[in-house]
């Protein structure tokens, strides 16, 4: 069963999404039953366990995982325990699907893989032009020419497809879809290099800026385009350190929230073989956090969720 997390979701919204997905599949009315009730999170969790057993649910796929609001849901440990509870009590494997930004939602402990799941993770990211996977994918996609005069895929067309899509499957699929529509509506009934470039220019809009950043090797301003290694490696890259530094210097970030973040930084320093430069930057962030730990504000940034 696939459950899609709504934007800025907390645990209760995730539970309700589960009930909605089950209703869509079986024609039941669990969503109405539980959305109108005053049951707390623990009761909703128990209901999920029971319903999964009753309907013999074999696997749960959580999509759009980056939409989960970890702070408002009570912190990363609470969320991990939430999923562990479903897996352990309902005996159901959970597959989490999201953009690379999903890894940023959790602490360094999550990124280290200890709690990410025994099966680890798989990255479906940007393919390189000389990779066999790209070669296989682009040839498979090129078969979907819904025109009267399909062309043979040559090196020039393959190069253009890669240049415009940058090896991102979604962009490749969208490019081919729009190219088919353009060729048919224009009456040309064939997809050429100029057709691909025309639809890219006319229809890719804001995606063009992101793809341009990929071509230049500088995708840092687009978190969803960053490779998973940036977030898994955590402190070994500059982008997460910038986020940590800004958070540590925020006037509203104090007290328990600062202490939790400081503990995570301690784990990163202890568990990774960091360069002197990276370690120095992290130690400066930790020093800023230490100055705030004694202050009483900032607990709200942990977002303890009311049941």
Beta strands, then each sheet from edge to edge (+ up, - down):
strand 1: 2-4
strand 2: 59-63
strand 3: 93-96
sheet 1: 1+ 2+ 3+
end
